[in-house]
Amino acid sequence: MGVRAIAVDEDGTFLRDHVHYDIQRFEALWTRMEAAGIRFVVATGNQYQQVRDLFATHADQIGYVCAAGAYVLDGGLPLRVAKAPAHVAPLLSDYCRSHPDVPFCSLGPKGCHVPRQASRDFFDDMATYCHEISWVDDLAAVADEPFLFSSVVDERAVDDVVDDLKHLLKNEMSVVKCGEGYFDVMCPGVTKASGLEVLLAHWAISAEELVAFGDSDNDLEMLSLAGVGYAMENAPAHVRDAADKIAPPCTEDGVLAVLEDILP
């Protein structure tokens, strides 16, 4: 069965340094994808507005699996908008107060929200992944309906923090590591893979016709779903072991190199 859709993670996968990719090289590949009727999807933990800005030339033509599957769109058409239970934001707000080394921001349809108790460094870091971002007095009082909460801690502490939050939240939310100390608190059952299933069903494309690229724990289900799943050479060993094939590292535009080989 041929390729009808390509899904790429952003950070550590498609982007060289969280911001840049070879636009001219990508445009040549876009022409080939368009001629072959192949859909292009960005499947990322990042904010929709950030993805839209990075792929502005084709913003109305690509598929979005954003906020790690919580916000799914075909161009500008929303297909899935997850919603966290109302009591989760207050729980995490209290957790931040008692654990000042664990900052959180919330993501919802209206943007990314960072409590004022967080550091400016955390705000600036989140602004790389969320272009629509603002300070708020309290996560629990944001006039939005969050579908994901993001944080970053010292990489040596992330396993303990994730375990602590899993115990706190029980089965009401999933806590998933994203690499380099980053992790997300997500609605149960929401993954990049489940978001892709929504998008593929909308397009009448089977998972076997999907090629996916990723580098982190939150890409594992997506790589398993795809007919062919590529892990980046820079991915951790357990992610590479779970993939069908290995792509060159993101610093060498590995996704673009593979697409140049496999596209018609």
Secondary structure, DSSP 8 states (H G I E B T S, - for coil): ----EEEE-TBTTTBSSSS---HHHHHHHHHHHHHHT-EEEEE-SS-HHHHHHHTGGGTTTSEEEEGGGTEEEETTEEEEE----TTHHHHHHHHHHH-TTS--EEEETTEEEEETTS-HHHHHHHHHH-SSEEEES-GGG-SS--SEEEEE--TTTHHHHHHHHHHHHTTSSEEEEEETTEEEEE-TT--HHHHHHHHHHHHT--GGGEEEEE-SGGGHHHHHHSSEEEEETTS-HHHHHHSSEEE--GGGTHHHHHHHHH--
